[in-house]
Amino acid sequence: MEQVRKWFLENRRSFPWREGVSAYLVLVSEVMLQQTRASVVIDYFNRWMKRFPTIEMLSQATESEVIKLWEGLGYYSRARNLLEIAKEIVSQYDGRIPDTLAELLRLKGIGDYTAGAILAFGFHKKSVALDGNVTRVVSRLVAFEKDAKKHANELRQIVYDLLPDREPHIVMEGLIELGATICAKNPLCNLCPLKENCIAYKKGIATTFPILPQRKPITELFRLVGCISFQNEYLVKQGEKGKIMASLFEFPYIDCEKDLILSCSQKKLEQLLEIQLKLIAPLQREKHHFTRYRAHLFPFHFEVSSKREILGYRWVKKNLLNTLPFSSGHKKVLTQL
Ligand code: SF4
């Protein structure tokens, strides 16, 4: 693995979470990087560290504060978990992030990958962080013929055996970087430091690895979104606890057909809210991806002639809407108002 170490030290990309080492910094960056590209995470990470430079400061935050900082990054349970972890570490571990796998795995939302990454990069232990990138590199390196998800423990052992005893974290991070930049979906094998040892490359079958189970298909959703105003206030709803959009704000909406028939859908929305809507203007359509859904939003500006309280909803002054954490699709709609 000396080739990977050398290659990584010469080619590593610079990211804010790679400047200086602390287990807290690794914890925050690794949770942010789950399901999200590094280039997207940079600004969020910098803002987060400015607001919560220590785990103690994070532990004193409110849920709305962390959700607001996370706004647009998606998978909001990650932000709520980070807050819970911070509270637990301050109360149970005197503010010090634990350095054993068993203790880390007991923390909310911390799985094998994140725990392995914290041990490797936060504590420089010989530890495996098996993410999608490493799975791809190692599956190709050894031509791993089994389902890489089902047999992840076997892959973890292979990676562990590849790590040197001296500064194992450098090779571990090098394998992640290699998967992110060279051994990508379409691998650039000519540039790869492992090409002499790579079985899949030598056999010309690199892209057949890793072997993964079929993904669940994306479900398309079509929604009429009502930006309903009375004077300078708009009607919004906060997602309920335990639901997919928990804590996030959205405008009222109803599911509709792909080919929206405005009059029908408007009527349904009126029935849902028990109010009469006056159409002011259509807004620009927006798309929004979350978990395994793709929502097509058809937003319209409506007005009501009198204000009434509606169970589960609240009226918010237009200039305060921006201070609330919105789901990313409805955030796009909000910018049009
Ligand atoms: S030689 Fe190609 S397939 Fe093998 S690890 Fe390198 S980039 Fe991946």
Boltz pocket constraint, residues with backbone or C-beta under 6 A from the ligand:
constraints:
  - pocket:
      binder: B
      contacts: [[A, 136], [A, 137], [A, 140], [A, 141], [A, 182], [A, 183], [A, 184], [A, 187], [A, 188], [A, 189], [A, 192], [A, 193], [A, 194], [A, 195], [A, 198], [A, 200], [A, 201], [A, 206]]
      max_distance: 6.0
